[in-house]
Amino acid sequence: GAYKRPQAAEGVAPDAGAVLKRAVAGSLRKFEAVQQLVVLRTESAQAQPLAEAIDRARLPDVAGTISGDNTILVICRSAKDAAAIADRFRSMR
């Protein structure tokens, strides 16, 4: 009678890239690259799931994320990487 979290088919891991694309398309409202950082804005309570999707995608340009309720700070390895990540998010929207 308790809630059970849905799982992927046994032995099949979800495609992290596809999950990230859906999360960006559904949650990301605006963003801005500032030097090696990218600030993402979402609706209330949507930042954590998006940050989780970014982390699980293991993007090589991203060192990590910090999220709040409606804001995510994406820490990139360089300003060039931040610009590339911003372009990637732009194309996913």
PDB file of N, CA, C and O in Angstrom:
ATOM      1  N   GLY A   1       0.791  -1.186   0.000  1.00  0.00           N
ATOM      2  CA  GLY A   1       0.000   0.000   0.000  1.00  0.00           C
ATOM      3  C   GLY A   1       0.841   1.261   0.000  1.00  0.00           C
ATOM      4  O   GLY A   1       0.280   2.357  -0.010  1.00  0.00           O
ATOM      5  N   ALA A   2       2.172   1.158   0.011  1.00  0.00           N
ATOM      6  CA  ALA A   2       3.028   2.343   0.038  1.00  0.00           C
ATOM      7  C   ALA A   2       3.469   2.702  -1.370  1.00  0.00           C
ATOM      8  O   ALA A   2       3.454   1.867  -2.274  1.00  0.00           O
ATOM      9  N   TYR A   3       3.864   3.958  -1.541  1.00  0.00           N
ATOM     10  CA  TYR A   3       4.374   4.424  -2.821  1.00  0.00           C
ATOM     11  C   TYR A   3       5.679   3.720  -3.136  1.00  0.00           C
ATOM     12  O   TYR A   3       6.549   3.600  -2.273  1.00  0.00           O
ATOM     13  N   LYS A   4       5.818   3.258  -4.354  1.00  0.00           N
ATOM     14  CA  LYS A   4       7.058   2.640  -4.804  1.00  0.00           C
ATOM     15  C   LYS A   4       7.550   3.430  -5.996  1.00  0.00           C
ATOM     16  O   LYS A   4       6.812   3.638  -6.960  1.00  0.00           O
ATOM     17  N   ARG A   5       8.800   3.873  -5.933  1.00  0.00           N
ATOM     18  CA  ARG A   5       9.384   4.681  -6.990  1.00  0.00           C
ATOM     19  C   ARG A   5       9.498   3.857  -8.277  1.00  0.00           C
ATOM     20  O   ARG A   5       9.992   2.730  -8.239  1.00  0.00           O
ATOM     21  N   PRO A   6       9.051   4.398  -9.411  1.00  0.00           N
ATOM     22  CA  PRO A   6       9.173   3.664 -10.676  1.00  0.00           C
ATOM     23  C   PRO A   6      10.643   3.444 -11.020  1.00  0.00           C
ATOM     24  O   PRO A   6      11.485   4.302 -10.758  1.00  0.00           O
ATOM     25  N   GLN A   7      10.936   2.314 -11.594  1.00  0.00           N
ATOM     26  CA  GLN A   7      12.303   1.985 -11.950  1.00  0.00           C
ATOM     27  C   GLN A   7      12.376   1.665 -13.429  1.00  0.00           C
ATOM     28  O   GLN A   7      11.383   1.279 -14.046  1.00  0.00           O
ATOM     29  N   ALA A   8      13.552   1.829 -13.985  1.00  0.00           N
ATOM     30  CA  ALA A   8      13.779   1.463 -15.381  1.00  0.00           C
ATOM     31  C   ALA A   8      13.725  -0.051 -15.483  1.00  0.00           C
ATOM     32  O   ALA A   8      13.867  -0.758 -14.485  1.00  0.00           O
ATOM     33  N   ALA A   9      13.521  -0.536 -16.685  1.00  0.00           N
ATOM     34  CA  ALA A   9      13.511  -1.974 -16.901  1.00  0.00           C
ATOM     35  C   ALA A   9      14.805  -2.568 -16.360  1.00  0.00           C
ATOM     36  O   ALA A   9      15.864  -1.944 -16.437  1.00  0.00           O
ATOM     37  N   GLU A  10      14.715  -3.762 -15.820  1.00  0.00           N
ATOM     38  CA  GLU A  10      15.867  -4.376 -15.179  1.00  0.00           C
ATOM     39  C   GLU A  10      17.040  -4.468 -16.143  1.00  0.00           C
ATOM     40  O   GLU A  10      16.904  -4.944 -17.270  1.00  0.00           O
ATOM     41  N   GLY A  11      18.201  -3.999 -15.673  1.00  0.00           N
ATOM     42  CA  GLY A  11      19.407  -4.054 -16.471  1.00  0.00           C
ATOM     43  C   GLY A  11      19.550  -2.922 -17.473  1.00  0.00           C
ATOM     44  O   GLY A  11      20.560  -2.845 -18.172  1.00  0.00           O
ATOM     45  N   VAL A  12      18.552  -2.036 -17.559  1.00  0.00           N
ATOM     46  CA  VAL A  12      18.603  -0.936 -18.523  1.00  0.00           C
ATOM     47  C   VAL A  12      18.653   0.378 -17.756  1.00  0.00           C
ATOM     48  O   VAL A  12      17.699   0.736 -17.064  1.00  0.00           O
ATOM     49  N   ALA A  13      19.749   1.085 -17.877  1.00  0.00           N
ATOM     50  CA  ALA A  13      19.885   2.385 -17.216  1.00  0.00           C
ATOM     51  C   ALA A  13      19.242   3.454 -18.089  1.00  0.00           C
ATOM     52  O   ALA A  13      19.362   3.406 -19.313  1.00  0.00           O
ATOM     53  N   PRO A  14      18.554   4.427 -17.469  1.00  0.00           N
ATOM     54  CA  PRO A  14      17.967   5.497 -18.273  1.00  0.00           C
ATOM     55  C   PRO A  14      19.072   6.315 -18.942  1.00  0.00           C
ATOM     56  O   PRO A  14      20.153   6.485 -18.376  1.00  0.00           O
ATOM     57  N   ASP A  15      18.801   6.816 -20.132  1.00  0.00           N
ATOM     58  CA  ASP A  15      19.761   7.633 -20.867  1.00  0.00           C
ATOM     59  C   ASP A  15      19.847   9.000 -20.185  1.00  0.00           C
ATOM     60  O   ASP A  15      18.907   9.791 -20.255  1.00  0.00           O
ATOM     61  N   ALA A  16      20.975   9.274 -19.526  1.00  0.00           N
ATOM     62  CA  ALA A  16      21.139  10.513 -18.770  1.00  0.00           C
ATOM     63  C   ALA A  16      21.011  11.743 -19.661  1.00  0.00           C
ATOM     64  O   ALA A  16      20.508  12.775 -19.216  1.00  0.00           O
ATOM     65  N   GLY A  17      21.457  11.648 -20.908  1.00  0.00           N
ATOM     66  CA  GLY A  17      21.340  12.776 -21.830  1.00  0.00           C
ATOM     67  C   GLY A  17      19.897  13.098 -22.163  1.00  0.00           C
ATOM     68  O   GLY A  17      19.517  14.268 -22.228  1.00  0.00           O
ATOM     69  N   ALA A  18      19.086  12.061 -22.377  1.00  0.00           N
ATOM     70  CA  ALA A  18      17.664  12.263 -22.674  1.00  0.00           C
ATOM     71  C   ALA A  18      16.927  12.814 -21.457  1.00  0.00           C
ATOM     72  O   ALA A  18      16.048  13.665 -21.588  1.00  0.00           O
ATOM     73  N   VAL A  19      17.289  12.325 -20.276  1.00  0.00           N
ATOM     74  CA  VAL A  19      16.672  12.820 -19.039  1.00  0.00           C
ATOM     75  C   VAL A  19      17.019  14.295 -18.859  1.00  0.00           C
ATOM     76  O   VAL A  19      16.158  15.096 -18.494  1.00  0.00           O
ATOM     77  N   LEU A  20      18.283  14.658 -19.114  1.00  0.00           N
ATOM     78  CA  LEU A  20      18.701  16.053 -18.989  1.00  0.00           C
ATOM     79  C   LEU A  20      17.940  16.930 -19.977  1.00  0.00           C
ATOM     80  O   LEU A  20      17.476  18.010 -19.610  1.00  0.00           O
ATOM     81  N   LYS A  21      17.806  16.492 -21.204  1.00  0.00           N
ATOM     82  CA  LYS A  21      17.099  17.281 -22.212  1.00  0.00           C
ATOM     83  C   LYS A  21      15.646  17.535 -21.796  1.00  0.00           C
ATOM     84  O   LYS A  21      15.148  18.652 -21.931  1.00  0.00           O
ATOM     85  N   ARG A  22      14.966  16.498 -21.290  1.00  0.00           N
ATOM     86  CA  ARG A  22      13.582  16.671 -20.821  1.00  0.00           C
ATOM     87  C   ARG A  22      13.519  17.619 -19.630  1.00  0.00           C
ATOM     88  O   ARG A  22      12.614  18.449 -19.545  1.00  0.00           O
ATOM     89  N   ALA A  23      14.475  17.501 -18.707  1.00  0.00           N
ATOM     90  CA  ALA A  23      14.489  18.361 -17.521  1.00  0.00           C
ATOM     91  C   ALA A  23      14.722  19.822 -17.915  1.00  0.00           C
ATOM     92  O   ALA A  23      14.068  20.720 -17.384  1.00  0.00           O
ATOM     93  N   VAL A  24      15.642  20.059 -18.834  1.00  0.00           N
ATOM     94  CA  VAL A  24      15.914  21.427 -19.292  1.00  0.00           C
ATOM     95  C   VAL A  24      14.688  21.989 -20.007  1.00  0.00           C
ATOM     96  O   VAL A  24      14.279  23.119 -19.741  1.00  0.00           O
ATOM     97  N   ALA A  25      14.108  21.217 -20.902  1.00  0.00           N
ATOM     98  CA  ALA A  25      12.943  21.678 -21.661  1.00  0.00           C
ATOM     99  C   ALA A  25      11.759  21.983 -20.746  1.00  0.00           C
ATOM    100  O   ALA A  25      11.006  22.924 -20.995  1.00  0.00           O
ATOM    101  N   GLY A  26      11.595  21.195 -19.697  1.00  0.00           N
ATOM    102  CA  GLY A  26      10.447  21.368 -18.816  1.00  0.00           C
ATOM    103  C   GLY A  26      10.644  22.328 -17.669  1.00  0.00           C
ATOM    104  O   GLY A  26       9.665  22.859 -17.146  1.00  0.00           O
ATOM    105  N   SER A  27      11.894  22.575 -17.252  1.00  0.00           N
ATOM    106  CA  SER A  27      12.135  23.343 -16.032  1.00  0.00           C
ATOM    107  C   SER A  27      12.867  24.662 -16.219  1.00  0.00           C
ATOM    108  O   SER A  27      12.595  25.623 -15.499  1.00  0.00           O
ATOM    109  N   LEU A  28      13.781  24.725 -17.163  1.00  0.00           N
ATOM    110  CA  LEU A  28      14.630  25.908 -17.289  1.00  0.00           C
ATOM    111  C   LEU A  28      13.851  27.092 -17.846  1.00  0.00           C
ATOM    112  O   LEU A  28      13.235  26.994 -18.907  1.00  0.00           O
ATOM    113  N   ARG A  29      13.881  28.207 -17.130  1.00  0.00           N
ATOM    114  CA  ARG A  29      13.175  29.418 -17.554  1.00  0.00           C
ATOM    115  C   ARG A  29      14.126  30.443 -18.142  1.00  0.00           C
ATOM    116  O   ARG A  29      13.817  31.045 -19.170  1.00  0.00           O
ATOM    117  N   LYS A  30      15.274  30.657 -17.516  1.00  0.00           N
ATOM    118  CA  LYS A  30      16.288  31.561 -18.063  1.00  0.00           C
ATOM    119  C   LYS A  30      17.637  31.188 -17.470  1.00  0.00           C
ATOM    120  O   LYS A  30      17.718  30.486 -16.462  1.00  0.00           O
ATOM    121  N   PHE A  31      18.696  31.671 -18.115  1.00  0.00           N
ATOM    122  CA  PHE A  31      20.035  31.361 -17.638  1.00  0.00           C
ATOM    123  C   PHE A  31      20.999  32.432 -18.099  1.00  0.00           C
ATOM    124  O   PHE A  31      20.718  33.198 -19.020  1.00  0.00           O
ATOM    125  N   GLU A  32      22.142  32.465 -17.436  1.00  0.00           N
ATOM    126  CA  GLU A  32      23.155  33.461 -17.755  1.00  0.00           C
ATOM    127  C   GLU A  32      24.528  32.887 -17.427  1.00  0.00           C
ATOM    128  O   GLU A  32      24.738  32.359 -16.335  1.00  0.00           O
ATOM    129  N   ALA A  33      25.459  32.987 -18.366  1.00  0.00           N
ATOM    130  CA  ALA A  33      26.842  32.582 -18.129  1.00  0.00           C
ATOM    131  C   ALA A  33      27.623  33.789 -17.629  1.00  0.00           C
ATOM    132  O   ALA A  33      27.560  34.869 -18.217  1.00  0.00           O
ATOM    133  N   VAL A  34      28.365  33.594 -16.531  1.00  0.00           N
ATOM    134  CA  VAL A  34      29.187  34.644 -15.943  1.00  0.00           C
ATOM    135  C   VAL A  34      30.551  34.032 -15.655  1.00  0.00           C
ATOM    136  O   VAL A  34      30.713  33.270 -14.701  1.00  0.00           O
ATOM    137  N   GLN A  35      31.522  34.371 -16.482  1.00  0.00           N
ATOM    138  CA  GLN A  35      32.857  33.784 -16.395  1.00  0.00           C
ATOM    139  C   GLN A  35      32.753  32.270 -16.447  1.00  0.00           C
ATOM    140  O   GLN A  35      32.263  31.741 -17.445  1.00  0.00           O
ATOM    141  N   GLN A  36      33.192  31.537 -15.414  1.00  0.00           N
ATOM    142  CA  GLN A  36      33.137  30.075 -15.475  1.00  0.00           C
ATOM    143  C   GLN A  36      31.892  29.518 -14.785  1.00  0.00           C
ATOM    144  O   GLN A  36      31.816  28.319 -14.517  1.00  0.00           O
ATOM    145  N   LEU A  37      30.934  30.368 -14.502  1.00  0.00           N
ATOM    146  CA  LEU A  37      29.697  29.959 -13.836  1.00  0.00           C
ATOM    147  C   LEU A  37      28.512  30.141 -14.771  1.00  0.00           C
ATOM    148  O   LEU A  37      28.511  31.025 -15.628  1.00  0.00           O
ATOM    149  N   VAL A  38      27.499  29.290 -14.595  1.00  0.00           N
ATOM    150  CA  VAL A  38      26.239  29.457 -15.307  1.00  0.00           C
ATOM    151  C   VAL A  38      25.143  29.445 -14.245  1.00  0.00           C
ATOM    152  O   VAL A  38      25.032  28.500 -13.464  1.00  0.00           O
ATOM    153  N   VAL A  39      24.341  30.501 -14.224  1.00  0.00           N
ATOM    154  CA  VAL A  39      23.230  30.610 -13.278  1.00  0.00           C
ATOM    155  C   VAL A  39      21.955  30.238 -14.017  1.00  0.00           C
ATOM    156  O   VAL A  39      21.601  30.860 -15.018  1.00  0.00           O
ATOM    157  N   LEU A  40      21.269  29.215 -13.515  1.00  0.00           N
ATOM    158  CA  LEU A  40      20.024  28.747 -14.124  1.00  0.00           C
ATOM    159  C   LEU A  40      18.856  29.132 -13.225  1.00  0.00           C
ATOM    160  O   LEU A  40      18.946  29.028 -12.001  1.00  0.00           O
ATOM    161  N   ARG A  41      17.768  29.574 -13.831  1.00  0.00           N
ATOM    162  CA  ARG A  41      16.543  29.922 -13.094  1.00  0.00           C
ATOM    163  C   ARG A  41      15.422  28.988 -13.529  1.00  0.00           C
ATOM    164  O   ARG A  41      15.237  28.727 -14.718  1.00  0.00           O
ATOM    165  N   THR A  42      14.679  28.489 -12.548  1.00  0.00           N
ATOM    166  CA  THR A  42      13.551  27.602 -12.805  1.00  0.00           C
ATOM    167  C   THR A  42      12.330  28.123 -12.072  1.00  0.00           C
ATOM    168  O   THR A  42      12.405  29.119 -11.352  1.00  0.00           O
ATOM    169  N   GLU A  43      11.213  27.451 -12.258  1.00  0.00           N
ATOM    170  CA  GLU A  43      10.045  27.731 -11.431  1.00  0.00           C
ATOM    171  C   GLU A  43      10.338  27.231 -10.018  1.00  0.00           C
ATOM    172  O   GLU A  43      11.286  26.472  -9.814  1.00  0.00           O
ATOM    173  N   SER A  44       9.541  27.645  -9.052  1.00  0.00           N
ATOM    174  CA  SER A  44       9.714  27.187  -7.669  1.00  0.00           C
ATOM    175  C   SER A  44       9.726  25.672  -7.580  1.00  0.00           C
ATOM    176  O   SER A  44       8.929  24.991  -8.226  1.00  0.00           O
ATOM    177  N   ALA A  45      10.632  25.160  -6.781  1.00  0.00           N
ATOM    178  CA  ALA A  45      10.768  23.726  -6.484  1.00  0.00           C
ATOM    179  C   ALA A  45      11.226  22.884  -7.671  1.00  0.00           C
ATOM    180  O   ALA A  45      11.122  21.658  -7.623  1.00  0.00           O
ATOM    181  N   GLN A  46      11.729  23.507  -8.732  1.00  0.00           N
ATOM    182  CA  GLN A  46      12.181  22.754  -9.904  1.00  0.00           C
ATOM    183  C   GLN A  46      13.703  22.710 -10.048  1.00  0.00           C
ATOM    184  O   GLN A  46      14.221  22.021 -10.927  1.00  0.00           O
ATOM    185  N   ALA A  47      14.417  23.433  -9.200  1.00  0.00           N
ATOM    186  CA  ALA A  47      15.870  23.488  -9.338  1.00  0.00           C
ATOM    187  C   ALA A  47      16.534  22.157  -8.971  1.00  0.00           C
ATOM    188  O   ALA A  47      17.436  21.705  -9.675  1.00  0.00           O
ATOM    189  N   GLN A  48      16.108  21.543  -7.905  1.00  0.00           N
ATOM    190  CA  GLN A  48      16.749  20.304  -7.454  1.00  0.00           C
ATOM    191  C   GLN A  48      16.667  19.179  -8.496  1.00  0.00           C
ATOM    192  O   GLN A  48      17.688  18.552  -8.775  1.00  0.00           O
ATOM    193  N   PRO A  49      15.497  18.901  -9.082  1.00  0.00           N
ATOM    194  CA  PRO A  49      15.462  17.843 -10.102  1.00  0.00           C
ATOM    195  C   PRO A  49      16.335  18.157 -11.325  1.00  0.00           C
ATOM    196  O   PRO A  49      16.944  17.255 -11.901  1.00  0.00           O
ATOM    197  N   LEU A  50      16.395  19.418 -11.713  1.00  0.00           N
ATOM    198  CA  LEU A  50      17.233  19.788 -12.850  1.00  0.00           C
ATOM    199  C   LEU A  50      18.709  19.640 -12.498  1.00  0.00           C
ATOM    200  O   LEU A  50      19.486  19.128 -13.305  1.00  0.00           O
ATOM    201  N   ALA A  51      19.104  20.079 -11.312  1.00  0.00           N
ATOM    202  CA  ALA A  51      20.496  19.925 -10.879  1.00  0.00           C
ATOM    203  C   ALA A  51      20.880  18.447 -10.818  1.00  0.00           C
ATOM    204  O   ALA A  51      21.991  18.076 -11.198  1.00  0.00           O
ATOM    205  N   GLU A  52      19.975  17.616 -10.348  1.00  0.00           N
ATOM    206  CA  GLU A  52      20.212  16.172 -10.297  1.00  0.00           C
ATOM    207  C   GLU A  52      20.433  15.611 -11.707  1.00  0.00           C
ATOM    208  O   GLU A  52      21.319  14.784 -11.918  1.00  0.00           O
ATOM    209  N   ALA A  53      19.632  16.061 -12.659  1.00  0.00           N
ATOM    210  CA  ALA A  53      19.785  15.601 -14.040  1.00  0.00           C
ATOM    211  C   ALA A  53      21.126  16.045 -14.618  1.00  0.00           C
ATOM    212  O   ALA A  53      21.774  15.286 -15.339  1.00  0.00           O
ATOM    213  N   ILE A  54      21.544  17.272 -14.304  1.00  0.00           N
ATOM    214  CA  ILE A  54      22.844  17.764 -14.773  1.00  0.00           C
ATOM    215  C   ILE A  54      23.965  16.918 -14.174  1.00  0.00           C
ATOM    216  O   ILE A  54      24.886  16.509 -14.881  1.00  0.00           O
ATOM    217  N   ASP A  55      23.885  16.658 -12.877  1.00  0.00           N
ATOM    218  CA  ASP A  55      24.916  15.856 -12.212  1.00  0.00           C
ATOM    219  C   ASP A  55      24.974  14.435 -12.768  1.00  0.00           C
ATOM    220  O   ASP A  55      26.059  13.896 -12.984  1.00  0.00           O
ATOM    221  N   ARG A  56      23.832  13.837 -12.996  1.00  0.00           N
ATOM    222  CA  ARG A  56      23.796  12.458 -13.500  1.00  0.00           C
ATOM    223  C   ARG A  56      24.282  12.346 -14.947  1.00  0.00           C
ATOM    224  O   ARG A  56      24.759  11.291 -15.365  1.00  0.00           O
ATOM    225  N   ALA A  57      24.161  13.433 -15.706  1.00  0.00           N
ATOM    226  CA  ALA A  57      24.628  13.424 -17.095  1.00  0.00           C
ATOM    227  C   ALA A  57      26.159  13.423 -17.169  1.00  0.00           C
ATOM    228  O   ALA A  57      26.730  13.106 -18.212  1.00  0.00           O
ATOM    229  N   ARG A  58      26.813  13.773 -16.078  1.00  0.00           N
ATOM    230  CA  ARG A  58      28.282  13.775 -16.006  1.00  0.00           C
ATOM    231  C   ARG A  58      28.915  14.504 -17.195  1.00  0.00           C
ATOM    232  O   ARG A  58      29.756  13.958 -17.908  1.00  0.00           O
ATOM    233  N   LEU A  59      28.487  15.743 -17.382  1.00  0.00           N
ATOM    234  CA  LEU A  59      29.026  16.567 -18.464  1.00  0.00           C
ATOM    235  C   LEU A  59      30.487  16.885 -18.179  1.00  0.00           C
ATOM    236  O   LEU A  59      30.804  17.344 -17.082  1.00  0.00           O
ATOM    237  N   PRO A  60      31.379  16.657 -19.123  1.00  0.00           N
ATOM    238  CA  PRO A  60      32.810  16.846 -18.858  1.00  0.00           C
ATOM    239  C   PRO A  60      33.198  18.300 -18.562  1.00  0.00           C
ATOM    240  O   PRO A  60      34.207  18.543 -17.900  1.00  0.00           O
ATOM    241  N   ASP A  61      32.415  19.260 -19.041  1.00  0.00           N
ATOM    242  CA  ASP A  61      32.710  20.676 -18.820  1.00  0.00           C
ATOM    243  C   ASP A  61      32.266  21.163 -17.446  1.00  0.00           C
ATOM    244  O   ASP A  61      32.637  22.263 -17.037  1.00  0.00           O
ATOM    245  N   VAL A  62      31.472  20.361 -16.721  1.00  0.00           N
ATOM    246  CA  VAL A  62      30.876  20.774 -15.455  1.00  0.00           C
ATOM    247  C   VAL A  62      31.613  20.134 -14.286  1.00  0.00           C
ATOM    248  O   VAL A  62      31.757  18.914 -14.218  1.00  0.00           O
ATOM    249  N   ALA A  63      32.081  20.986 -13.358  1.00  0.00           N
ATOM    250  CA  ALA A  63      32.732  20.484 -12.144  1.00  0.00           C
ATOM    251  C   ALA A  63      31.685  20.092 -11.104  1.00  0.00           C
ATOM    252  O   ALA A  63      31.902  19.156 -10.334  1.00  0.00           O
ATOM    253  N   GLY A  64      30.547  20.800 -11.070  1.00  0.00           N
ATOM    254  CA  GLY A  64      29.495  20.479 -10.119  1.00  0.00           C
ATOM    255  C   GLY A  64      28.379  21.502 -10.150  1.00  0.00           C
ATOM    256  O   GLY A  64      28.435  22.492 -10.880  1.00  0.00           O
ATOM    257  N   THR A  65      27.350  21.240  -9.333  1.00  0.00           N
ATOM    258  CA  THR A  65      26.206  22.145  -9.243  1.00  0.00           C
ATOM    259  C   THR A  65      25.855  22.395  -7.782  1.00  0.00           C
ATOM    260  O   THR A  65      26.137  21.578  -6.905  1.00  0.00           O
ATOM    261  N   ILE A  66      25.240  23.529  -7.548  1.00  0.00           N
ATOM    262  CA  ILE A  66      24.665  23.864  -6.242  1.00  0.00           C
ATOM    263  C   ILE A  66      23.266  24.366  -6.544  1.00  0.00           C
ATOM    264  O   ILE A  66      23.094  25.250  -7.384  1.00  0.00           O
ATOM    265  N   SER A  67      22.254  23.812  -5.866  1.00  0.00           N
ATOM    266  CA  SER A  67      20.902  24.259  -6.181  1.00  0.00           C
ATOM    267  C   SER A  67      20.140  24.681  -4.939  1.00  0.00           C
ATOM    268  O   SER A  67      20.375  24.201  -3.830  1.00  0.00           O
ATOM    269  N   GLY A  68      19.233  25.586  -5.176  1.00  0.00           N
ATOM    270  CA  GLY A  68      18.295  26.021  -4.156  1.00  0.00           C
ATOM    271  C   GLY A  68      16.901  25.618  -4.592  1.00  0.00           C
ATOM    272  O   GLY A  68      16.713  24.550  -5.175  1.00  0.00           O
ATOM    273  N   ASP A  69      15.926  26.461  -4.315  1.00  0.00           N
ATOM    274  CA  ASP A  69      14.539  26.173  -4.672  1.00  0.00           C
ATOM    275  C   ASP A  69      14.254  26.458  -6.137  1.00  0.00           C
ATOM    276  O   ASP A  69      13.579  25.679  -6.810  1.00  0.00           O
ATOM    277  N   ASN A  70      14.778  27.590  -6.632  1.00  0.00           N
ATOM    278  CA  ASN A  70      14.508  27.962  -8.022  1.00  0.00           C
ATOM    279  C   ASN A  70      15.748  28.456  -8.772  1.00  0.00           C
ATOM    280  O   ASN A  70      15.634  29.029  -9.855  1.00  0.00           O
ATOM    281  N   THR A  71      16.917  28.236  -8.200  1.00  0.00           N
ATOM    282  CA  THR A  71      18.166  28.686  -8.812  1.00  0.00           C
ATOM    283  C   THR A  71      19.229  27.598  -8.701  1.00  0.00           C
ATOM    284  O   THR A  71      19.349  26.928  -7.676  1.00  0.00           O
ATOM    285  N   ILE A  72      19.996  27.437  -9.780  1.00  0.00           N
ATOM    286  CA  ILE A  72      21.100  26.482  -9.792  1.00  0.00           C
ATOM    287  C   ILE A  72      22.352  27.221 -10.220  1.00  0.00           C
ATOM    288  O   ILE A  72      22.331  28.003 -11.171  1.00  0.00           O
ATOM    289  N   LEU A  73      23.440  26.969  -9.512  1.00  0.00           N
ATOM    290  CA  LEU A  73      24.742  27.469  -9.903  1.00  0.00           C
ATOM    291  C   LEU A  73      25.510  26.290 -10.487  1.00  0.00           C
ATOM    292  O   LEU A  73      25.790  25.315  -9.789  1.00  0.00           O
ATOM    293  N   VAL A  74      25.848  26.385 -11.766  1.00  0.00           N
ATOM    294  CA  VAL A  74      26.630  25.355 -12.443  1.00  0.00           C
ATOM    295  C   VAL A  74      28.068  25.863 -12.495  1.00  0.00           C
ATOM    296  O   VAL A  74      28.343  26.912 -13.077  1.00  0.00           O
ATOM    297  N   ILE A  75      28.975  25.117 -11.887  1.00  0.00           N
ATOM    298  CA  ILE A  75      30.379  25.504 -11.863  1.00  0.00           C
ATOM    299  C   ILE A  75      31.091  24.753 -12.986  1.00  0.00           C
ATOM    300  O   ILE A  75      31.181  23.525 -12.976  1.00  0.00           O
ATOM    301  N   CYS A  76      31.593  25.518 -13.950  1.00  0.00           N
ATOM    302  CA  CYS A  76      32.281  24.926 -15.100  1.00  0.00           C
ATOM    303  C   CYS A  76      33.788  25.018 -14.896  1.00  0.00           C
ATOM    304  O   CYS A  76      34.268  25.734 -14.018  1.00  0.00           O
ATOM    305  N   ARG A  77      34.511  24.294 -15.709  1.00  0.00           N
ATOM    306  CA  ARG A  77      35.961  24.230 -15.572  1.00  0.00           C
ATOM    307  C   ARG A  77      36.660  25.472 -16.139  1.00  0.00           C
ATOM    308  O   ARG A  77      37.799  25.760 -15.772  1.00  0.00           O
ATOM    309  N   SER A  78      35.989  26.202 -17.025  1.00  0.00           N
ATOM    310  CA  SER A  78      36.564  27.430 -17.595  1.00  0.00           C
ATOM    311  C   SER A  78      35.437  28.295 -18.145  1.00  0.00           C
ATOM    312  O   SER A  78      34.295  27.851 -18.262  1.00  0.00           O
ATOM    313  N   ALA A  79      35.771  29.523 -18.477  1.00  0.00           N
ATOM    314  CA  ALA A  79      34.775  30.419 -19.086  1.00  0.00           C
ATOM    315  C   ALA A  79      34.322  29.876 -20.440  1.00  0.00           C
ATOM    316  O   ALA A  79      33.149  29.989 -20.796  1.00  0.00           O
ATOM    317  N   LYS A  80      35.245  29.289 -21.190  1.00  0.00           N
ATOM    318  CA  LYS A  80      34.905  28.682 -22.477  1.00  0.00           C
ATOM    319  C   LYS A  80      33.916  27.535 -22.287  1.00  0.00           C
ATOM    320  O   LYS A  80      32.972  27.392 -23.064  1.00  0.00           O
ATOM    321  N   ASP A  81      34.130  26.719 -21.257  1.00  0.00           N
ATOM    322  CA  ASP A  81      33.207  25.621 -20.961  1.00  0.00           C
ATOM    323  C   ASP A  81      31.835  26.152 -20.546  1.00  0.00           C
ATOM    324  O   ASP A  81      30.809  25.574 -20.903  1.00  0.00           O
ATOM    325  N   ALA A  82      31.819  27.250 -19.795  1.00  0.00           N
ATOM    326  CA  ALA A  82      30.541  27.846 -19.379  1.00  0.00           C
ATOM    327  C   ALA A  82      29.755  28.317 -20.593  1.00  0.00           C
ATOM    328  O   ALA A  82      28.540  28.129 -20.657  1.00  0.00           O
ATOM    329  N   ALA A  83      30.435  28.926 -21.554  1.00  0.00           N
ATOM    330  CA  ALA A  83      29.763  29.372 -22.784  1.00  0.00           C
ATOM    331  C   ALA A  83      29.220  28.173 -23.553  1.00  0.00           C
ATOM    332  O   ALA A  83      28.121  28.234 -24.103  1.00  0.00           O
ATOM    333  N   ALA A  84      29.988  27.081 -23.595  1.00  0.00           N
ATOM    334  CA  ALA A  84      29.548  25.873 -24.306  1.00  0.00           C
ATOM    335  C   ALA A  84      28.331  25.252 -23.616  1.00  0.00           C
ATOM    336  O   ALA A  84      27.405  24.791 -24.284  1.00  0.00           O
ATOM    337  N   ILE A  85      28.331  25.238 -22.288  1.00  0.00           N
ATOM    338  CA  ILE A  85      27.193  24.682 -21.542  1.00  0.00           C
ATOM    339  C   ILE A  85      25.961  25.571 -21.761  1.00  0.00           C
ATOM    340  O   ILE A  85      24.857  25.058 -21.942  1.00  0.00           O
ATOM    341  N   ALA A  86      26.139  26.874 -21.745  1.00  0.00           N
ATOM    342  CA  ALA A  86      25.011  27.789 -21.991  1.00  0.00           C
ATOM    343  C   ALA A  86      24.434  27.538 -23.385  1.00  0.00           C
ATOM    344  O   ALA A  86      23.215  27.517 -23.552  1.00  0.00           O
ATOM    345  N   ASP A  87      25.289  27.348 -24.376  1.00  0.00           N
ATOM    346  CA  ASP A  87      24.809  27.041 -25.731  1.00  0.00           C
ATOM    347  C   ASP A  87      24.056  25.713 -25.763  1.00  0.00           C
ATOM    348  O   ASP A  87      23.041  25.578 -26.447  1.00  0.00           O
ATOM    349  N   ARG A  88      24.562  24.748 -25.022  1.00  0.00           N
ATOM    350  CA  ARG A  88      23.902  23.434 -24.971  1.00  0.00           C
ATOM    351  C   ARG A  88      22.505  23.563 -24.344  1.00  0.00           C
ATOM    352  O   ARG A  88      21.538  22.998 -24.856  1.00  0.00           O
ATOM    353  N   PHE A  89      22.405  24.300 -23.248  1.00  0.00           N
ATOM    354  CA  PHE A  89      21.091  24.494 -22.624  1.00  0.00           C
ATOM    355  C   PHE A  89      20.159  25.254 -23.555  1.00  0.00           C
ATOM    356  O   PHE A  89      18.966  24.958 -23.622  1.00  0.00           O
ATOM    357  N   ARG A  90      20.704  26.240 -24.280  1.00  0.00           N
ATOM    358  CA  ARG A  90      19.889  27.012 -25.228  1.00  0.00           C
ATOM    359  C   ARG A  90      19.293  26.099 -26.296  1.00  0.00           C
ATOM    360  O   ARG A  90      18.133  26.258 -26.676  1.00  0.00           O
ATOM    361  N   SER A  91      20.075  25.156 -26.773  1.00  0.00           N
ATOM    362  CA  SER A  91      19.593  24.249 -27.815  1.00  0.00           C
ATOM    363  C   SER A  91      18.592  23.217 -27.285  1.00  0.00           C
ATOM    364  O   SER A  91      17.806  22.665 -28.055  1.00  0.00           O
ATOM    365  N   MET A  92      18.618  22.960 -25.993  1.00  0.00           N
ATOM    366  CA  MET A  92      17.689  21.981 -25.383  1.00  0.00           C
ATOM    367  C   MET A  92      16.329  22.573 -25.075  1.00  0.00           C
ATOM    368  O   MET A  92      15.354  21.841 -24.903  1.00  0.00           O
ATOM    369  N   ARG A  93      16.255  23.904 -25.003  1.00  0.00           N
ATOM    370  CA  ARG A  93      14.994  24.556 -24.628  1.00  0.00           C
ATOM    371  C   ARG A  93      13.989  24.541 -25.710  1.00  0.00           C
ATOM    372  O   ARG A  93      12.884  25.054 -25.533  1.00  0.00           O
TER     373      ARG A  93
END
